[in-house]
Amino acid sequence: MSKQSLTLVGLGPMGSAMADAYLAKGYEVTVWNRTASKAEPLVAKGAVLAPTVADALAAHELVLLSLTDHQAMYAILGQATEALEGRTVVNLSSDTPAKSREAADWVNGHGAAYLTGGVTVPPHRIAGPGALTFYSGPREVFEEHRATLEVISAADHRGEDQGLAALYYQLQLDIFWTSLFSWLHAVAVAKANGISAADLLPYASGTLASMPDFLGFYTPRLDEGNFAGDVERLSMGLASIEHVVETGLDSGVDSSLPTAVLELLRRGFDAGRAEDSATSIVELLKQASA
């Protein structure tokens, strides 16, 4: 089989964008999707629609999965486990590190090599500037298929542990979702006070643009366990977020999001961290599951 070929299972927006990218590069692409009609635009561009999962797996050695989660993988590949023998499965579906390790064991148990992947950009940015995908699993498997994987994005192999790509992916989403919702809360408060999202945008963008400086300053301190309150103190942060919460409530806006931050800072205050940096909250967060 040609190395310029692959099977892609799952044709949601992400899977379709990936298939498009490979077709544009001249790859032979076989696709399968539960709703076969979703493949029609790709077939028109040269993709081959496999009638069954078994046919899709038999078509090429390299199989990319773009599904909702790993449970979907079991439901789909479970229909044709005998066809997994000798294949390399690259699972680009989102799930937890623990479930990624379980999925790797399951696929390996059916005679296939496996890589976990975590795509960090939305579908419209696939194969574009700044696109990045985390990978984990056997290094030799990654290197064998690196050139093909780099068609859709830069490829960053994080290690042999199959859970690492999923972990790095979820870490990015942790930052993304909490940042997005803090902005949405600010927009709600702004609108309640007659300020449009457009009016807020340049100032919100400026605040977010300053974050790399904060991260760069505090990262070595966090790794050293240095929570000195020489630059700012938790007590200052507590007073500040109290004002954020009060402003939201005075505006008639649901302030559960900043209230969650307020409660964390109060826990830090009660734990004797008032004169430490607000970043000392990381120590409380590390204990949350205890």
The 8 nearest C-alpha neighbors of each residue, nearest first, counted from 0:
[[1, 2, 59, 60, 4, 3, 58, 5],
 [2, 0, 3, 4, 59, 27, 5, 60],
 [1, 3, 4, 0, 5, 147, 61, 60],
 [4, 2, 26, 1, 27, 5, 147, 25],
 [3, 5, 27, 26, 2, 1, 28, 59],
 [6, 4, 61, 28, 59, 62, 29, 27],
 [5, 7, 29, 62, 30, 28, 59, 63],
 [6, 8, 63, 30, 62, 64, 29, 9],
 [7, 9, 64, 31, 30, 32, 65, 63],
 [10, 8, 65, 32, 66, 14, 11, 64],
 [11, 9, 14, 15, 32, 12, 37, 8],
 [10, 12, 14, 13, 15, 9, 65, 66],
 [11, 13, 15, 14, 122, 16, 10, 123],
 [14, 12, 122, 16, 15, 11, 17, 65],
 [13, 15, 10, 17, 65, 11, 16, 9],
 [14, 16, 10, 18, 12, 17, 13, 11],
 [17, 15, 19, 13, 14, 18, 122, 12],
 [16, 18, 20, 14, 19, 15, 151, 13],
 [17, 19, 15, 21, 20, 16, 22, 14],
 [20, 18, 16, 22, 17, 21, 23, 15],
 [19, 21, 17, 23, 18, 22, 16, 151],
 [22, 20, 24, 18, 26, 23, 19, 17],
 [21, 23, 25, 19, 26, 24, 20, 18],
 [22, 24, 20, 21, 25, 19, 26, 18],
 [25, 23, 21, 22, 26, 20, 150, 19],
 [24, 26, 22, 23, 21, 27, 3, 28],
 [27, 25, 3, 4, 22, 21, 24, 28],
 [26, 28, 4, 3, 5, 25, 29, 22],
 [29, 27, 46, 5, 6, 4, 26, 47],
 [28, 30, 47, 6, 46, 48, 7, 5],
 [31, 29, 7, 48, 6, 8, 49, 47],
 [32, 30, 8, 49, 48, 55, 9, 7],
 [31, 33, 9, 34, 35, 10, 8, 30],
 [32, 34, 35, 31, 9, 10, 37, 75],
 [35, 33, 32, 36, 37, 38, 31, 10],
 [34, 36, 37, 32, 38, 33, 31, 39],
 [35, 37, 38, 39, 34, 32, 40, 33],
 [38, 36, 35, 39, 34, 10, 40, 32],
 [37, 39, 36, 41, 35, 40, 42, 48],
 [38, 40, 42, 41, 36, 37, 43, 35],
 [41, 39, 43, 42, 38, 44, 37, 36],
 [42, 40, 44, 43, 38, 39, 46, 45],
 [41, 43, 46, 45, 39, 44, 40, 47],
 [42, 44, 40, 41, 45, 39, 46, 38],
 [45, 43, 41, 42, 46, 40, 22, 19],
 [46, 44, 42, 43, 41, 47, 22, 28],
 [47, 45, 42, 28, 41, 29, 44, 48],
 [48, 46, 29, 42, 30, 49, 28, 45],
 [47, 49, 30, 29, 31, 50, 46, 42],
 [48, 50, 55, 31, 51, 54, 30, 47],
 [51, 49, 48, 54, 52, 31, 55, 35],
 [52, 50, 54, 53, 49, 55, 31, 56],
 [51, 53, 55, 54, 56, 79, 31, 76],
 [54, 52, 79, 56, 51, 55, 82, 57],
 [55, 53, 57, 51, 52, 56, 49, 58],
 [54, 56, 52, 49, 58, 53, 57, 6],
 [57, 55, 53, 54, 58, 82, 52, 59],
 [56, 58, 54, 55, 59, 53, 82, 60],
 [57, 59, 55, 56, 54, 6, 29, 60],
 [60, 58, 5, 61, 57, 6, 56, 4],
 [59, 61, 86, 87, 62, 5, 85, 58],
 [62, 60, 87, 5, 59, 86, 88, 6],
 [61, 63, 6, 88, 5, 7, 87, 89],
 [64, 62, 7, 89, 88, 90, 6, 8],
 [63, 65, 90, 8, 91, 7, 66, 89],
 [66, 64, 9, 92, 14, 91, 8, 63],
 [67, 65, 92, 9, 68, 64, 71, 72],
 [66, 68, 92, 71, 93, 65, 69, 70],
 [69, 67, 93, 92, 70, 66, 94, 71],
 [68, 70, 72, 71, 94, 73, 92, 102],
 [69, 71, 73, 72, 68, 74, 67, 75],
 [70, 72, 74, 69, 73, 68, 75, 66],
 [73, 71, 69, 75, 70, 74, 76, 68],
 [74, 72, 77, 70, 71, 76, 75, 69],
 [73, 75, 71, 77, 72, 76, 70, 78],
 [76, 74, 72, 77, 73, 78, 71, 52],
 [77, 75, 78, 73, 79, 72, 80, 74],
 [76, 78, 73, 75, 80, 74, 79, 72],
 [77, 79, 76, 75, 80, 52, 74, 53],
 [80, 78, 53, 81, 77, 76, 82, 52],
 [79, 81, 82, 77, 83, 76, 78, 109],
 [80, 82, 79, 83, 84, 109, 53, 110],
 [81, 83, 80, 79, 84, 53, 56, 57],
 [84, 82, 80, 86, 81, 111, 109, 85],
 [85, 83, 110, 111, 82, 86, 109, 81],
 [86, 84, 111, 110, 83, 87, 60, 112],
 [85, 87, 60, 111, 83, 84, 61, 88],
 [88, 86, 112, 61, 111, 113, 62, 60],
 [87, 89, 62, 113, 63, 112, 90, 61],
 [90, 88, 114, 63, 113, 115, 62, 64],
 [89, 91, 64, 115, 92, 116, 63, 88],
 [90, 92, 116, 65, 64, 117, 89, 115],
 [93, 91, 66, 65, 68, 90, 67, 64],
 [92, 94, 68, 67, 91, 117, 165, 95],
 [95, 93, 68, 69, 98, 165, 99, 92],
 [94, 96, 98, 97, 165, 99, 166, 93],
 [95, 97, 162, 99, 165, 166, 98, 100],
 [98, 96, 100, 99, 95, 162, 101, 94],
 [97, 99, 101, 95, 100, 96, 102, 94],
 [100, 98, 96, 102, 97, 101, 162, 95],
 [99, 101, 103, 161, 97, 98, 162, 102],
 [102, 100, 98, 104, 99, 103, 105, 97],
 [101, 103, 99, 105, 100, 104, 98, 106],
 [104, 102, 100, 106, 105, 101, 113, 107],
 [103, 105, 107, 101, 102, 106, 108, 100],
 [104, 106, 108, 102, 103, 107, 101, 109],
 [105, 107, 103, 109, 108, 104, 111, 102],
 [108, 106, 111, 104, 110, 109, 105, 112],
 [107, 109, 105, 106, 110, 104, 111, 103],
 [108, 110, 106, 107, 111, 84, 83, 80],
 [109, 111, 84, 107, 108, 85, 83, 106],
 [112, 110, 86, 107, 85, 84, 87, 83],
 [111, 113, 87, 107, 88, 86, 110, 114],
 [114, 112, 88, 87, 89, 103, 111, 107],
 [113, 115, 89, 136, 135, 90, 88, 116],
 [114, 116, 90, 135, 134, 161, 89, 164],
 [117, 115, 134, 91, 133, 164, 90, 114],
 [116, 118, 133, 168, 132, 91, 164, 165],
 [119, 117, 132, 120, 131, 133, 116, 91],
 [118, 120, 131, 132, 117, 168, 130, 121],
 [119, 121, 118, 130, 124, 122, 131, 125],
 [122, 120, 123, 124, 125, 119, 13, 118],
 [123, 121, 13, 124, 125, 16, 12, 120],
 [124, 122, 121, 125, 16, 120, 13, 127],
 [123, 125, 127, 122, 121, 120, 126, 130],
 [124, 126, 127, 122, 151, 123, 130, 152],
 [127, 125, 151, 152, 150, 124, 20, 130],
 [126, 128, 124, 125, 130, 129, 152, 151],
 [129, 127, 130, 126, 124, 152, 125, 131],
 [128, 130, 131, 127, 153, 152, 124, 120],
 [129, 131, 152, 128, 127, 120, 153, 125],
 [132, 130, 153, 152, 119, 154, 129, 118],
 [131, 133, 118, 154, 117, 119, 155, 153],
 [132, 134, 155, 117, 164, 116, 156, 154],
 [135, 133, 116, 156, 164, 115, 155, 157],
 [136, 134, 161, 158, 164, 115, 157, 159],
 [135, 137, 159, 161, 114, 160, 138, 158],
 [138, 136, 159, 140, 139, 141, 135, 114],
 [139, 137, 141, 140, 142, 136, 159, 158],
 [138, 140, 142, 141, 137, 143, 144, 136],
 [141, 139, 143, 137, 138, 142, 144, 112],
 [140, 142, 138, 139, 144, 143, 145, 137],
 [141, 143, 145, 139, 144, 140, 138, 146],
 [144, 142, 140, 141, 145, 139, 146, 138],
 [143, 145, 142, 141, 147, 146, 148, 140],
 [144, 146, 142, 148, 147, 141, 143, 149],
 [147, 145, 149, 148, 144, 150, 143, 142],
 [146, 148, 149, 144, 145, 150, 3, 151],
 [147, 149, 145, 150, 146, 151, 144, 154],
 [150, 148, 152, 146, 153, 151, 147, 154],
 [149, 151, 148, 147, 152, 126, 21, 146],
 [150, 152, 126, 149, 125, 148, 17, 20],
 [153, 151, 130, 149, 131, 126, 150, 154],
 [152, 154, 131, 149, 130, 132, 155, 151],
 [153, 155, 132, 149, 131, 152, 133, 156],
 [156, 154, 133, 134, 157, 132, 153, 131],
 [157, 155, 134, 135, 158, 133, 154, 141],
 [158, 156, 135, 134, 155, 163, 164, 133],
 [159, 157, 135, 160, 156, 136, 163, 138],
 [158, 160, 136, 137, 135, 161, 138, 157],
 [159, 161, 162, 136, 158, 163, 135, 100],
 [162, 160, 136, 135, 100, 163, 115, 159],
 [161, 163, 96, 100, 99, 160, 165, 164],
 [162, 164, 166, 165, 161, 160, 135, 167],
 [165, 163, 134, 133, 135, 167, 166, 116],
 [164, 166, 168, 96, 163, 162, 167, 117],
 [165, 167, 163, 169, 168, 164, 96, 162],
 [168, 166, 170, 164, 169, 165, 163, 171],
 [169, 167, 165, 171, 117, 166, 170, 164],
 [168, 170, 172, 166, 171, 167, 173, 165],
 [171, 169, 173, 167, 168, 172, 166, 174],
 [172, 170, 174, 168, 169, 173, 175, 167],
 [173, 171, 175, 169, 174, 170, 176, 168],
 [174, 172, 170, 171, 175, 176, 169, 177],
 [173, 175, 171, 172, 177, 176, 178, 170],
 [174, 176, 172, 178, 173, 177, 179, 171],
 [177, 175, 179, 178, 173, 172, 174, 180],
 [176, 178, 180, 179, 174, 175, 181, 173],
 [179, 177, 181, 175, 176, 180, 174, 182],
 [180, 178, 176, 182, 177, 181, 175, 183],
 [179, 181, 183, 182, 177, 178, 184, 176],
 [180, 182, 184, 178, 183, 179, 177, 185],
 [181, 183, 185, 179, 180, 184, 186, 178],
 [184, 182, 180, 186, 185, 181, 187, 179],
 [185, 183, 187, 181, 186, 182, 180, 188],
 [184, 186, 182, 188, 183, 187, 189, 181],
 [187, 185, 189, 183, 184, 188, 196, 190],
 [188, 186, 184, 190, 189, 185, 191, 183],
 [189, 187, 191, 185, 186, 190, 247, 252],
 [188, 190, 194, 186, 192, 191, 187, 185],
 [191, 189, 194, 193, 192, 187, 188, 195],
 [192, 190, 188, 189, 193, 250, 187, 251],
 [191, 193, 190, 189, 194, 188, 250, 187],
 [192, 194, 190, 191, 189, 195, 188, 196],
 [193, 195, 189, 190, 192, 198, 196, 199],
 [196, 194, 198, 197, 190, 199, 193, 189],
 [195, 197, 199, 198, 186, 200, 194, 190],
 [198, 196, 200, 195, 199, 201, 194, 186],
 [199, 197, 195, 196, 200, 194, 201, 202],
 [198, 200, 196, 197, 202, 201, 203, 195],
 [199, 201, 203, 197, 202, 198, 204, 196],
 [202, 200, 204, 203, 199, 205, 198, 197],
 [201, 203, 205, 204, 200, 199, 206, 198],
 [204, 202, 200, 206, 205, 201, 199, 207],
 [205, 203, 201, 207, 202, 206, 200, 208],
 [204, 206, 208, 202, 203, 207, 201, 209],
 [205, 207, 203, 209, 208, 204, 202, 210],
 [206, 208, 204, 209, 210, 205, 203, 211],
 [209, 207, 205, 206, 210, 204, 211, 212],
 [210, 208, 206, 207, 212, 211, 205, 213],
 [209, 211, 213, 212, 207, 208, 214, 206],
 [212, 210, 214, 213, 209, 215, 208, 207],
 [213, 211, 215, 210, 214, 209, 216, 208],
 [212, 214, 210, 216, 211, 215, 217, 209],
 [215, 213, 211, 217, 212, 216, 218, 210],
 [214, 216, 212, 213, 218, 217, 211, 219],
 [217, 215, 213, 214, 218, 212, 219, 220],
 [216, 218, 220, 214, 215, 219, 221, 213],
 [217, 219, 221, 220, 215, 214, 216, 222],
 [220, 218, 222, 221, 217, 223, 216, 215],
 [219, 221, 225, 223, 217, 218, 222, 224],
 [222, 220, 224, 218, 223, 219, 225, 217],
 [221, 223, 219, 220, 224, 218, 225, 217],
 [222, 224, 220, 225, 221, 219, 218, 226],
 [225, 223, 221, 222, 220, 226, 279, 219],
 [224, 226, 220, 223, 227, 221, 222, 279],
 [227, 225, 276, 279, 275, 224, 228, 278],
 [226, 228, 275, 229, 276, 225, 230, 274],
 [227, 229, 275, 276, 232, 231, 230, 274],
 [228, 230, 227, 231, 232, 276, 275, 226],
 [231, 229, 228, 232, 276, 227, 275, 226],
 [232, 230, 228, 276, 229, 235, 233, 277],
 [233, 231, 276, 228, 275, 235, 274, 234],
 [232, 234, 277, 236, 273, 276, 235, 275],
 [235, 233, 273, 237, 232, 236, 238, 274],
 [236, 234, 238, 232, 233, 237, 239, 231],
 [235, 237, 239, 233, 234, 238, 240, 277],
 [236, 238, 234, 235, 240, 239, 264, 233],
 [237, 239, 241, 235, 236, 240, 234, 242],
 [240, 238, 236, 242, 241, 237, 235, 243],
 [239, 241, 243, 242, 237, 238, 261, 236],
 [242, 240, 238, 244, 239, 243, 245, 237],
 [241, 243, 245, 240, 239, 244, 246, 238],
 [244, 242, 240, 246, 241, 245, 247, 239],
 [243, 245, 247, 241, 242, 246, 257, 254],
 [244, 246, 242, 248, 247, 243, 249, 241],
 [247, 245, 249, 243, 244, 248, 242, 250],
 [248, 246, 250, 252, 244, 245, 249, 254],
 [247, 249, 251, 245, 250, 252, 246, 244],
 [250, 248, 246, 247, 251, 245, 252, 244],
 [251, 249, 247, 248, 252, 191, 246, 188],
 [252, 250, 248, 249, 247, 253, 191, 188],
 [251, 253, 247, 248, 250, 254, 188, 187],
 [254, 252, 255, 248, 251, 247, 256, 184],
 [253, 255, 256, 247, 257, 252, 244, 258],
 [254, 256, 258, 257, 253, 259, 244, 260],
 [255, 257, 259, 258, 254, 260, 181, 184],
 [258, 256, 260, 259, 254, 255, 244, 261],
 [257, 259, 261, 255, 256, 260, 254, 262],
 [260, 258, 262, 257, 256, 261, 255, 263],
 [261, 259, 257, 263, 258, 262, 264, 256],
 [262, 260, 258, 264, 259, 263, 240, 257],
 [261, 263, 265, 259, 260, 264, 258, 266],
 [264, 262, 266, 260, 265, 261, 267, 259],
 [263, 265, 267, 261, 266, 262, 237, 268],
 [264, 266, 268, 262, 267, 263, 269, 261],
 [267, 265, 269, 263, 264, 268, 270, 262],
 [268, 266, 264, 270, 272, 265, 269, 280],
 [267, 269, 273, 265, 272, 270, 271, 266],
 [270, 268, 266, 271, 267, 265, 272, 273],
 [269, 271, 267, 268, 272, 266, 273, 265],
 [272, 270, 268, 269, 273, 267, 274, 275],
 [271, 273, 268, 275, 267, 274, 270, 233],
 [274, 272, 234, 268, 233, 275, 271, 232],
 [275, 273, 232, 272, 228, 233, 234, 276],
 [276, 274, 228, 272, 232, 227, 273, 226],
 [275, 277, 228, 232, 226, 278, 233, 227],
 [276, 278, 233, 279, 232, 280, 275, 236],
 [277, 279, 280, 276, 281, 226, 233, 221],
 [280, 278, 281, 277, 226, 276, 282, 275],
 [281, 279, 278, 283, 282, 277, 267, 284],
 [280, 282, 284, 279, 283, 278, 285, 221],
 [283, 281, 285, 280, 284, 279, 286, 278],
 [284, 282, 280, 286, 285, 281, 287, 267],
 [283, 285, 281, 287, 286, 282, 280, 288],
 [284, 286, 282, 283, 287, 281, 288, 289],
 [287, 285, 283, 284, 289, 288, 282, 281],
 [288, 286, 284, 289, 285, 283, 282, 281],
 [289, 287, 286, 285, 284, 283, 282, 281],
 [288, 286, 287, 285, 284, 283, 282, 281]]
